[in-house]
Amino acid sequence: MKSILGVVAALALGAAAAVAQSVDEEIAERIAPVGETCMKGEECAAAVAAAPAAGGGARSGEAVYKGSCFSCHGTGAAGAPKFGDAAAWGPRIGKGVDTLYTHAINGFNAMPPKGLCMDCSEDEVKAAVDYMVEGSK
C-alpha cells in the first residue's frame, strides 16, 4: 500500500511540475517586451523585421523604424513628425543631420532617448534617422 501511495505521490508531483512550467511559459510570453510579441489582429512583420540581422549584425534603419519608431513616427503621436511628411520634416532636416542624431539618441521634447529602443546601438538609431529622413524628403 505504501508503495502504491508513493507512486501516486510521485505522479502527482510530476504533473504539478509540468503544469507549473507550462504556466511559467505562458506568463513569460504574455509579458514579453514590446516588439517581441504580437497582439491579436496585428501584423507581426514589424517585430520580425526589427530582429537583429542573421549573424547578430546591426539592424537596418528600416528594421529599427518598423520595430520601434513607427509607433510614434507612423502615427504622429506626441507631435512626432510622421514618416513621409516632408513639411513636418523639412525644418528638422534643415537643422542638420547631426542635430537629428543627437535628438534621436539623447531624446528631445516628448521623444525619449533612442525612442525607447534601449537595445538599439547608436549606429542603428542613426540608420533609423537616415531612413526616416530619406523617406520624408
Number of C-alpha atoms within 10 A of each C-alpha: 5 7 8 9 10 11 11 12 12 12 12 12 12 12 12 12 12 12 12 12 12 12 12 12 11 11 11 11 13 12 10 11 9 12 18 15 15 17 9 7 6 9 10 15 13 20 18 16 18 21 18 15 12 8 6 8 9 17 22 21 21 21 24 27 28 21 22 24 24 19 14 18 21 15 14 14 14 11 13 18 21 19 23 16 16 17 12 16 19 14 10 15 16 10 10 10 15 11 13 20 20 16 18 21 25 14 16 14 9 11 18 14 16 24 23 14 19 12 8 19 14 16 15 22 27 23 21 24 23 17 18 23 20 12 13 18 14
